[in-house]
Structure formats: structure tokens, C-alpha cells
Amino acid sequence: MAKNLKLPNSYGSVTKMSSASRRRKPYMVRITTGYALDEAKGKSIQKYAIIGYAKTRQEGMQMLAKYHERPFDLENGSMTFREVYDNWSVEKYADATKSTINGYRAAYNTCSVLFEQKFRDLKTKDLQNVIDSCGKNYPTLRKIKILFNQLYSYAMKLDICGKDYSKYVDISKYSDKNPNKYDRKAFTKKQIDILWSLKDDKYYQIILIMIYTGVRIDELLSLKKENIHLEEHYFDVIKSKTENGIRKVPISDYIYPFIENWYHPSKCEYLLHTEEDKRFKYRNYYDSYFLPLMVQLGFDQTPHCCRHTCISLLAEAKVSPTYQKMIVGHKGAMSLTEKVYTHIDIKLLIDAVNSIYYPESIRSEWHVSL
């Protein structure tokens, strides 16, 4: 019955091709795209565009119905995953950084099973199969999903497909598969004692400064001398990753000499600097100084562990929660009442950081020096 069913004008047709017995998909599915004049015959003829091929007439009718439900660009409709990526990357990489490009390329290379498949024929299961079978860690899986998102956004803009299957891809079940995941670990008091025993080395001083101020590494590396108030024993963090990170940070009596030691000899506008009086970049400081010092001592902490240590020491010393938040600039931690009605003298914050743990020998040495 379906064979004799008259379809609406310009709807399209499912036609059985010649030599059908030798074809895996013998039915051609096509739509009418317009008319052209056949000058030899003196009449107009239909122009067709092929949607695809089907095993049965019924399958072809379903393909035709799906096309009319979600039309796609027939010129681009046959583009493969590889071709969509190639066209997308020309636009995307024009203004992208080298690291961004390398990240996308690495994600793309895990998708080789999709390269020659028509993009519009891909479904969630095809994308999910890449995630489930590639054996990559969670950060890489996240990059792959981002690539899927980007390609579908591009493909839908060009009417290559009508549905974004990338949003159904699930990577959450692999969230614990992250070799780079690091549990923040505070320095122990024994480790802190070791660091203090090496306080005459100015690069160990930086670690102690981070522990006793609670500043993020990027905040400290960005600290300019003009924002340091030596006489008043505090400095201003004017650039931070959070709104609450903009704050006045007290300088304890015990680490004051370290700040002073880095402040005076150099002509660099930044507190911390290289031997050539240049500003420290994160990778330079971390790779050349922080990491080697940790390896030398057999420690496995990161710069952020210094901040975590400060928070732990403040809590252990029973410093007021409000003071703690003000000192470390905790993200979203300050209540509206604390923000509006708390006006604390910097001297009280200095007293707070003076009250936390220091090796007894350091306390004694400091008092003797007075």
C-alpha cells in the first residue's frame, strides 16, 4: 500500500534503484529541490537532492519523514565528523592560544572511530562510546565533551543536523578517575618547624610568607611594593580571583623580616622577583623554586596547601571566624552583617596572626631580638 501512496507535491520520494539485488541499500531517498527547463523536450523537469539510501521502502519513508521533521542542509548533510572538525577548526583556531589548540587536537585524536561517519547520523551512543572506551582520565574526558559541544554548535549553525546529542554525553561516572586530583594537605607542625629551621634561605621565606598570610600564590606573585605598608604591618591585595579576595592582609611580627628582606634590596616594582629583578611568573617560580624545595625536603604539598595551612592554624588558635575570613579572603564566606557592620582595626588582625602556631624557638628568638 505504501508503494502506491501518493505523497504531497515536493515532499520527496523513495525509489528502488536498478540492480537492486546487488545493493545493500537499494532504495534511494530524495526530495525535490526545484525545477529546470529541458529545452530539448520543451518541458520542466524536477531537480532532486539525495537524502540517503535505505534497505527497505519503509525505512526510506521514515528517513523522508525525519528529514521533514528536522530538515538539514543537503549540501553539507553528507559531511563526516572529520570534515566538520576541519571546517570548525579553521574558524576556532584563528584566535586561539597554542595550549587551547593542543587541547582540542588531543581530544579530537581520541575520536578516530567517528572520523569517517556522517556527522548528522551520529547519536548519543556513538559519542558515549568514545568516552567509555578511550581509557582517558577525567580532565581529558571533559575536553572531549567540550569538543563535542563545540562541533554540534557549529553543525547546527550550518543546518548539518537538527539535534545536539553532545548534551546527553555522561562523563560524571569517571569524575574520580583523575590522576591530577590533589587532596589539599596542610603542612604538619613538624614540617613547619623544618621550614623555620631554613628561614635564612629567602626562597623558604616565600613558603613561610604564604603559610602565615594565607594568600594565594597568584596574589603574592602579583603583589607590588606600592601596596605594602611596612610601618603598619599589612599589605593590600588589590587583584584576586574573588570579590572577597580584595582585602588587607596582616603581616605577623615573625614573618615581617622576610617581607622586609624581599622589599628593600631590589629595584623591581614587585615584592617577589628573580635574581635579575624581573617579576616572577607562576611557572618560573613553581618549576624552578617551589617544587625543587619540596622535593629536597621530601614534602608533597602544593602552593595552595600553604593557604590551607594558614586556615587550619587560625582555626586551631581559636581566632574569630570573622577574623579568619577577613585575613584569607574566603570566597562567599563573609555574611552581609559581617561585610556591612564589621570595621576591624588592622592591629587586631595582626594580633590574630601573631597568636597562631610558631616553633617555640622562633618565639623566643623574636622576643630576645626585641
Legacy VTK file of the C-alpha trace (Angstrom):
# vtk DataFile Version 3.0
C-alpha trace
ASCII
DATASET POLYDATA
POINTS 370 float
0.000 0.000 0.000
2.859 2.350 0.912
4.276 1.763 -2.552
1.211 3.287 -4.236
0.670 6.032 -1.641
0.668 9.435 -3.352
2.919 11.830 -1.491
2.384 15.605 -1.326
3.990 17.672 -4.055
7.682 18.429 -3.369
7.610 16.056 -0.389
10.122 13.698 -1.985
10.160 10.055 -2.941
11.632 6.628 -2.209
12.800 4.992 -5.418
14.091 1.469 -5.971
17.305 1.612 -7.982
18.385 -0.691 -10.788
20.454 -3.750 -9.874
18.709 -3.654 -6.516
19.612 -7.260 -5.750
23.309 -6.337 -5.665
22.875 -3.351 -3.394
22.875 -3.450 0.401
20.609 -0.387 0.427
18.673 -0.468 -2.844
16.223 2.377 -2.112
17.170 5.966 -2.874
15.561 8.595 -0.665
15.361 12.001 -2.313
13.478 15.280 -2.240
12.563 17.782 -4.921
14.674 20.922 -4.703
13.223 22.777 -7.709
12.536 22.607 -11.420
14.608 23.218 -14.542
13.608 23.639 -18.171
14.542 20.777 -20.500
14.957 22.810 -23.678
15.218 19.688 -25.889
11.879 18.370 -24.714
10.344 21.748 -24.085
9.145 20.965 -20.578
10.216 21.460 -16.991
11.816 18.625 -15.054
12.285 18.108 -11.343
15.654 18.654 -9.654
16.450 16.255 -6.825
18.746 16.086 -3.823
19.538 12.748 -2.238
18.913 12.411 1.498
20.341 8.907 1.746
19.797 5.224 0.988
17.659 2.640 2.746
17.396 -1.143 2.950
13.601 -1.136 2.592
10.938 1.202 1.262
9.516 1.561 4.773
12.916 2.609 6.136
13.188 5.119 3.267
9.784 6.617 4.115
10.918 7.000 7.734
14.065 8.786 6.582
11.953 11.122 4.475
9.615 11.830 7.390
12.555 12.535 9.730
14.034 14.913 7.192
10.815 16.935 7.039
10.601 16.864 10.834
14.179 18.203 11.170
15.426 19.476 7.797
19.174 19.719 7.321
21.405 21.370 4.756
21.638 18.823 1.952
24.849 20.285 0.591
26.586 19.878 3.948
24.494 16.965 5.136
26.983 14.363 3.982
29.888 15.916 5.888
31.786 13.491 8.082
32.900 14.079 11.651
36.395 14.761 10.292
35.099 17.334 7.779
33.017 19.146 10.385
36.041 19.287 12.676
38.314 20.531 9.872
35.907 23.341 8.927
35.194 24.269 12.550
38.885 24.352 13.463
39.699 26.842 10.706
37.471 29.378 12.451
38.187 28.326 16.027
41.965 28.203 15.843
42.362 31.581 14.159
42.375 33.427 17.508
43.036 30.540 19.908
46.140 30.112 22.049
48.586 27.305 21.339
47.594 25.456 24.525
43.904 25.669 23.591
44.604 24.305 20.120
46.711 21.462 21.508
43.937 20.573 23.948
41.297 20.364 21.208
43.595 18.373 18.929
44.331 15.861 21.677
40.589 15.476 22.321
39.905 15.075 18.584
42.530 12.349 18.225
40.642 10.165 20.709
37.599 10.217 18.386
39.133 8.289 15.460
36.233 5.826 15.413
33.960 8.723 14.379
36.192 10.317 11.750
34.539 8.897 8.622
30.972 8.724 9.926
28.408 11.236 8.669
28.050 13.834 11.373
24.272 14.057 11.071
23.971 10.277 11.582
25.760 10.306 14.935
23.725 9.598 18.038
24.370 9.769 21.773
25.546 6.151 21.870
28.275 6.890 19.312
29.617 9.805 21.324
29.280 7.958 24.622
31.202 5.024 23.187
34.211 7.311 22.673
34.036 8.374 26.316
33.589 4.829 27.617
36.284 3.179 25.527
39.117 5.721 25.216
40.577 4.996 28.660
41.392 8.649 29.354
41.318 10.420 32.704
38.552 12.802 33.760
40.191 16.102 32.666
40.702 14.668 29.171
37.136 13.328 29.056
35.903 16.796 29.922
37.891 18.234 26.994
36.391 15.621 24.666
32.886 16.560 25.755
33.670 20.255 25.275
34.853 19.421 21.746
31.565 17.587 21.083
29.652 20.639 22.347
31.627 22.943 20.069
31.197 20.764 16.972
27.445 20.378 17.490
27.042 24.116 17.964
28.894 24.652 14.698
26.993 21.897 12.844
23.593 23.162 13.955
24.521 26.677 12.857
25.072 25.264 9.372
21.921 23.109 9.497
24.002 19.953 9.208
21.946 18.397 11.976
18.888 19.352 13.955
19.647 17.982 17.414
22.546 18.370 19.829
23.397 14.880 21.081
26.526 16.090 22.895
24.481 17.354 25.834
23.456 13.787 26.666
27.048 12.529 26.949
27.802 11.458 30.532
31.299 11.809 31.977
30.278 12.177 35.645
30.797 8.472 36.353
34.504 8.963 35.666
34.943 12.000 37.941
37.161 10.087 40.364
39.449 8.928 37.540
41.760 11.906 37.812
45.464 11.275 38.377
45.975 15.014 38.805
43.396 15.282 41.571
45.126 16.520 44.677
43.731 16.465 48.188
44.759 19.704 49.828
47.004 18.811 52.712
48.124 21.236 55.387
51.765 21.268 56.430
52.239 19.442 59.718
53.850 21.252 62.654
56.911 19.081 62.204
57.147 20.239 58.586
56.580 23.853 59.636
59.426 23.509 62.158
61.706 22.271 59.363
60.759 25.237 57.174
61.533 27.630 60.029
64.928 25.988 60.526
65.695 27.037 56.938
64.363 30.583 57.298
67.675 32.186 56.296
67.098 30.968 52.721
64.935 33.602 51.052
63.109 31.003 48.942
61.987 29.124 52.039
60.893 32.517 53.351
58.378 32.727 50.490
56.773 29.468 51.625
56.553 30.743 55.211
55.051 34.025 53.970
52.307 32.067 52.185
51.657 29.896 55.247
51.351 32.848 57.636
49.363 35.196 55.396
47.059 32.705 53.674
47.490 34.455 50.321
47.042 32.556 47.084
50.248 32.128 45.111
48.998 34.351 42.276
48.079 37.059 44.818
51.596 37.005 46.247
53.341 36.961 42.876
51.183 39.948 41.806
51.906 41.951 44.970
53.528 45.294 44.198
55.648 47.209 46.696
53.322 50.199 46.404
50.606 48.101 48.045
52.774 47.072 51.007
52.583 49.184 54.176
55.656 48.166 56.139
55.189 50.584 59.019
51.599 49.484 59.552
52.432 45.750 59.107
49.952 44.917 56.347
49.582 44.820 52.576
46.667 45.245 50.198
45.576 42.506 47.832
44.032 44.505 45.007
43.732 41.696 42.453
42.180 38.356 43.343
40.068 35.560 41.871
37.112 36.504 44.121
35.468 39.679 45.354
36.237 38.745 48.959
39.873 38.248 47.965
40.313 42.041 47.762
41.484 42.697 51.309
44.060 43.963 53.789
46.403 41.161 54.857
48.159 41.499 58.216
51.894 40.787 58.443
52.805 38.907 61.601
55.783 40.029 63.640
57.541 36.767 62.864
57.442 36.959 59.067
57.878 40.733 58.910
61.682 40.362 58.418
61.029 38.170 55.354
58.800 40.804 53.742
61.389 43.435 54.534
64.189 41.245 53.167
62.442 40.916 49.779
61.264 44.541 49.765
64.457 46.565 50.123
67.350 45.200 48.028
65.544 45.115 44.690
64.517 47.802 42.227
61.703 45.592 40.935
58.207 47.015 41.483
57.016 43.604 42.678
57.830 42.191 46.094
58.962 38.829 44.724
61.380 38.827 41.851
64.029 36.849 40.040
67.751 37.334 40.506
67.557 39.703 37.524
64.915 41.834 39.281
62.161 40.587 36.979
58.686 39.699 38.131
58.172 36.022 38.930
55.805 34.197 36.603
53.951 31.268 38.169
55.639 28.525 36.119
59.041 30.054 36.714
58.544 30.202 40.481
56.828 26.842 40.813
59.086 24.816 38.499
62.389 26.413 39.474
61.905 27.052 43.194
58.820 25.749 44.974
58.799 22.216 43.542
62.568 21.611 43.908
62.408 22.757 47.553
59.529 20.375 48.243
61.404 17.505 46.577
64.544 18.341 48.534
62.650 18.107 51.824
60.582 15.081 50.798
57.332 17.081 51.104
54.454 16.700 48.638
52.426 19.871 49.264
51.413 22.425 46.615
51.418 26.233 46.963
47.692 26.122 47.767
48.480 23.880 50.740
50.145 26.920 52.324
46.810 28.744 52.287
45.068 25.676 53.656
47.676 25.525 56.452
47.014 29.148 57.404
43.287 28.488 57.673
43.942 25.413 59.843
46.330 27.321 62.145
43.858 30.180 62.567
41.076 27.751 63.472
43.327 25.844 65.876
44.256 29.102 67.648
40.532 29.821 68.001
40.785 33.038 66.019
37.357 34.578 65.444
35.676 33.142 62.295
35.106 36.720 61.129
38.812 37.490 61.506
39.685 34.294 59.658
37.514 35.282 56.710
38.971 38.769 56.606
42.570 37.520 56.708
42.312 34.844 53.988
39.519 36.433 51.927
37.341 33.364 51.872
35.143 33.111 48.781
31.497 33.787 49.627
32.193 33.247 53.318
31.523 36.741 54.673
27.909 37.270 55.682
26.128 40.502 54.814
26.188 41.530 58.501
29.936 40.931 58.675
30.544 42.895 55.479
28.425 45.898 56.471
28.924 46.196 60.223
32.430 44.837 60.826
35.099 47.530 60.980
38.172 45.897 62.456
41.393 47.686 63.224
44.304 46.100 61.325
46.100 45.793 64.692
43.545 43.194 65.756
44.247 41.138 62.648
47.996 41.389 63.301
47.388 40.136 66.846
45.394 37.259 65.370
48.192 36.077 63.064
50.700 36.544 65.887
48.661 34.155 68.035
48.846 31.102 65.765
51.467 28.375 65.899
55.167 29.233 65.635
58.013 26.999 66.860
58.870 27.914 70.428
62.457 28.621 69.428
61.236 31.231 66.929
59.036 32.933 69.505
61.946 33.004 71.944
64.338 34.288 69.309
61.948 37.045 68.312
61.438 38.213 71.896
65.197 38.152 72.558
65.738 40.326 69.481
63.491 42.976 70.996
LINES 1 371
370 0 1 2 3 4 5 6 7 8 9 10 11 12 13 14 15 16 17 18 19 20 21 22 23 24 25 26 27 28 29 30 31 32 33 34 35 36 37 38 39 40 41 42 43 44 45 46 47 48 49 50 51 52 53 54 55 56 57 58 59 60 61 62 63 64 65 66 67 68 69 70 71 72 73 74 75 76 77 78 79 80 81 82 83 84 85 86 87 88 89 90 91 92 93 94 95 96 97 98 99 100 101 102 103 104 105 106 107 108 109 110 111 112 113 114 115 116 117 118 119 120 121 122 123 124 125 126 127 128 129 130 131 132 133 134 135 136 137 138 139 140 141 142 143 144 145 146 147 148 149 150 151 152 153 154 155 156 157 158 159 160 161 162 163 164 165 166 167 168 169 170 171 172 173 174 175 176 177 178 179 180 181 182 183 184 185 186 187 188 189 190 191 192 193 194 195 196 197 198 199 200 201 202 203 204 205 206 207 208 209 210 211 212 213 214 215 216 217 218 219 220 221 222 223 224 225 226 227 228 229 230 231 232 233 234 235 236 237 238 239 240 241 242 243 244 245 246 247 248 249 250 251 252 253 254 255 256 257 258 259 260 261 262 263 264 265 266 267 268 269 270 271 272 273 274 275 276 277 278 279 280 281 282 283 284 285 286 287 288 289 290 291 292 293 294 295 296 297 298 299 300 301 302 303 304 305 306 307 308 309 310 311 312 313 314 315 316 317 318 319 320 321 322 323 324 325 326 327 328 329 330 331 332 333 334 335 336 337 338 339 340 341 342 343 344 345 346 347 348 349 350 351 352 353 354 355 356 357 358 359 360 361 362 363 364 365 366 367 368 369
